[in-house]
Amino acid sequence: MFQRILLAYDGSEWAKRAALLAGEITRKEKESELWIVCAMGNVASTVGEALAEQWISHQTIEGGKLLDEAEELVGTHVPIHRELMFRPPAESIIEVADTRGIDLIIIGSRGSGALAGLLVGSQSQKVISLAKCPVMVIK
């Protein structure tokens, strides 16, 4: 049913739950693949070039750690593609979903951002409203 699955991962508790479920679903679906997307946001346009390069370098390392963590939670016997994006989360998720022909997006209900206490996070809401495929929101 779902051959191309996208997991949005930010390291939050909800994203960890989503990763475990994404692994289960992908293993059960014959010949399915999983894309793990980690969106680190944009570098501020007001910072200088040197600070921007430092920020990108730091975020690349941190994003790599998040992708490693997600991959470990997903588990074995799952074909995984990793996507580290430097755009806002919802934009990144939708871009990957559209370009990769994703059949299902799995995302945590609330992220690790400053407004994590909202009932359903703003990024999750954006993904739900913009996605062309089903979105599974994990609580």
C-alpha positions as CSV (number, residue, x, y, z in Angstrom):
1,M,0.0,0.0,0.0
2,F,2.7,2.5,1.0
3,Q,5.9,2.0,-1.0
4,R,7.6,5.4,-0.3
5,I,7.4,6.6,3.3
6,L,8.8,9.8,4.7
7,L,9.6,10.2,8.4
8,A,10.0,13.7,9.6
9,Y,12.5,13.7,12.5
10,D,13.6,16.4,15.0
11,G,14.6,14.4,18.0
12,S,11.5,15.2,20.0
13,E,9.8,12.4,22.0
14,W,6.9,12.4,19.4
15,A,9.4,12.1,16.6
16,K,11.1,9.1,18.4
17,R,7.7,7.4,18.6
18,A,7.1,8.2,14.9
19,A,10.5,6.7,14.0
20,L,9.6,3.4,15.8
21,L,6.3,3.2,14.0
22,A,7.9,4.1,10.6
23,G,10.3,1.2,11.0
24,E,7.4,-1.2,11.7
25,I,5.3,0.0,8.8
26,T,8.3,0.0,6.3
27,R,9.3,-3.5,7.3
28,K,5.7,-4.8,6.8
29,E,5.3,-3.2,3.4
30,K,7.0,-5.3,0.7
31,E,9.6,-3.4,-1.3
32,S,9.0,-0.1,0.6
33,E,11.6,2.6,1.2
34,L,11.9,5.2,3.9
35,W,13.1,8.7,3.6
36,I,14.2,10.3,6.9
37,V,14.0,14.1,6.7
38,C,15.7,16.4,9.3
39,A,15.1,20.1,8.7
40,M,17.5,22.4,10.5
41,G,15.9,25.7,9.4
42,N,17.4,28.7,7.6
43,V,20.5,30.6,8.5
44,A,19.5,34.2,9.4
45,S,20.1,36.5,6.4
46,T,21.4,39.2,8.8
47,V,24.5,37.4,9.9
48,G,27.8,37.7,8.1
49,E,29.3,35.1,5.9
50,A,31.7,33.7,8.5
51,L,28.9,33.2,11.1
52,A,26.7,31.7,8.4
53,E,29.4,29.1,7.6
54,Q,29.9,28.3,11.3
55,W,26.1,27.9,11.7
56,I,25.9,25.6,8.7
57,S,28.8,23.5,9.9
58,H,27.4,23.2,13.4
59,Q,23.9,22.4,12.1
60,T,25.3,19.8,9.6
61,I,26.9,18.0,12.5
62,E,23.8,18.2,14.7
63,G,21.6,17.1,11.8
64,G,23.8,14.2,11.1
65,K,23.4,13.1,14.7
66,L,19.6,13.4,14.5
67,L,19.6,11.3,11.3
68,D,21.8,8.7,12.9
69,E,19.4,8.6,16.0
70,A,16.4,8.2,13.7
71,E,18.0,5.5,11.7
72,E,18.8,3.6,14.9
73,L,15.2,3.9,16.1
74,V,13.8,2.8,12.7
75,G,15.8,-0.4,13.0
76,T,17.2,-2.9,10.6
77,H,16.0,-4.4,7.3
78,V,14.6,-1.0,6.1
79,P,16.0,0.7,3.0
80,I,16.7,4.3,4.2
81,H,17.4,7.5,2.4
82,R,18.6,10.5,4.5
83,E,17.7,14.1,3.8
84,L,19.3,17.0,5.7
85,M,17.5,20.2,4.8
86,F,18.3,23.8,5.6
87,R,14.8,25.2,5.3
88,P,11.8,25.5,7.6
89,P,10.5,22.0,8.6
90,A,7.2,22.0,6.8
91,E,8.7,23.3,3.6
92,S,11.4,20.7,3.7
93,I,9.0,17.8,4.4
94,I,6.7,18.9,1.5
95,E,9.6,19.4,-0.9
96,V,11.0,15.9,-0.3
97,A,7.5,14.4,-0.4
98,D,6.8,16.0,-3.7
99,T,10.1,15.3,-5.4
100,R,10.4,11.7,-4.1
101,G,6.8,10.7,-4.8
102,I,6.1,9.9,-1.2
103,D,3.0,7.8,-0.4
104,L,2.8,8.5,3.4
105,I,4.3,11.1,5.7
106,I,4.8,10.1,9.4
107,I,5.4,13.0,11.7
108,G,5.3,13.6,15.5
109,S,2.4,15.7,16.8
110,R,4.6,18.3,18.4
111,G,8.2,19.1,17.7
112,S,11.1,20.3,19.8
113,G,10.6,24.0,19.0
114,A,9.7,26.8,21.5
115,L,6.0,26.2,21.1
116,A,6.1,22.4,21.7
117,G,3.2,22.6,24.2
118,L,0.6,23.3,21.5
119,L,-2.0,20.6,20.9
120,V,-0.8,19.9,17.4
121,G,2.4,21.7,16.4
122,S,2.4,24.4,13.8
123,Q,4.8,22.5,11.5
124,S,2.6,19.4,11.7
125,Q,-0.5,21.5,10.9
126,K,1.3,23.0,7.8
127,V,2.3,19.5,6.6
128,I,-1.2,18.2,7.0
129,S,-2.6,21.1,5.0
130,L,0.0,21.1,2.2
131,A,0.7,17.4,1.7
132,K,-0.6,15.6,-1.4
133,C,-0.5,12.3,0.3
134,P,-1.8,10.9,3.6
135,V,-0.1,12.2,6.8
136,M,0.1,10.1,10.0
137,V,0.6,12.3,13.1
138,I,2.0,10.4,16.0
139,K,1.2,11.3,19.6
